[in-house]
Amino acid sequence: MFRRSSGEYSAYIPFSGDYLIHPQPLQHPTVSVGFLKHLESFLAAHIFALLLAALATSIYAIIRAGVFSAEPLQQAPPRNNILSFLAVVLVFLIYFFMGNLAALATMHLPTSQKSSVIEIIAGLSAIVATCLFSKKWFENGLSGLGIVARNIPRGVGMGLLGFLAIAPILYFSILVTDVVSKLITHKLPPVHPALKALATDHSPISLGLLVLMVVIIAPISEELFFRGLIQSWLSQKFMIIGSNKMTTAGNPAPTPDTPWVPPSMINNPNDENPCADITATIPAAAPPPPPQWPQFPWLPRNRWIAILITAGVFAGVHYVVTPGYDEYFPVLFLLAVALGYMYERTGNIWTDITMHACFNLIPTVFILCGIKPK
């Protein structure tokens, strides 16, 4: 769940910073080296221009979607739960314990297969534990966590659209961090341990385990843990804090089920019915007015705090468990912010899983294209 980051293979995407700084001239027996270098620079420049155009389009689409406005998060459904820090630690300990048991049980396997099997077993254990505990921890059980079978098609569709919107920003960030890192350190990115193992053992079984682990198990387990548990816990915690601040300031914390009453009309000894002026104007047969979401000024801010903290934890964990890939911390942070926002806005965990899987899938395809199975 943690050792195989969604951004660990990003350095292997074609036309990265290494390509722009240290281009490798193509070899052709009948074409001059100078012409090939010129052609290579021409292609790199046009690809970079296309990336900039995609980046501008992505930013425009995000602004048009109202990501930076308060209303979407104010109207997002709450995920009421009784999560605590101990609940998060419990799931992590289950993942860690099962990972160690898997390591002992797979000592006879090749290195390339062993690491994948360990992550698959540990990730599956974390997925099962999260689903079982969520039935008790969330008010609506698994649906409160966002795991509803009927929402899979919608979640996958929104996840694909969300990934298309955020992908140019992510890959431009990869390019920038790669270029800056190489200009400072003058070193190429390290080769991932899984790739080192596949260099000597690229059998179909090893490749299949790698794809299963990176594209399926890792996105599901990480999204359930980071967004489903940590972010849901923080979001609920900060919502309670914001509600308590409104109450202590003399304003009752409004809820969608009760109309908001101005403070000047509360506890008025000269008025037996402080809501009379409001209810008098509403016909008796009329339904109650819809909830006035803008009366929750603290709601978007506290949800954004939960998103940013979870994103920092997500990127920090991958930074710690994957030595040598610290330069991709900003990329993982941006990815986690996008995932956190989509989860907070939709409450559909399948959206995040789809976006995460797409981000893992693209570099994995490039890796597999460079390997010839036996």
Helices and strands as residue ranges (DSSP letters): G 10-12, H 17-21, H 33-64, H 71-75, H 85-105, H 111-137, H 142-145, G 149-151, H 152-185, H 193-200, H 204-211, I 212-217, H 218-222, I 223-231, H 232-248, G 263-265, H 276-279, G 293-295, H 298-321, G 326-328, H 329-346, H 349-369
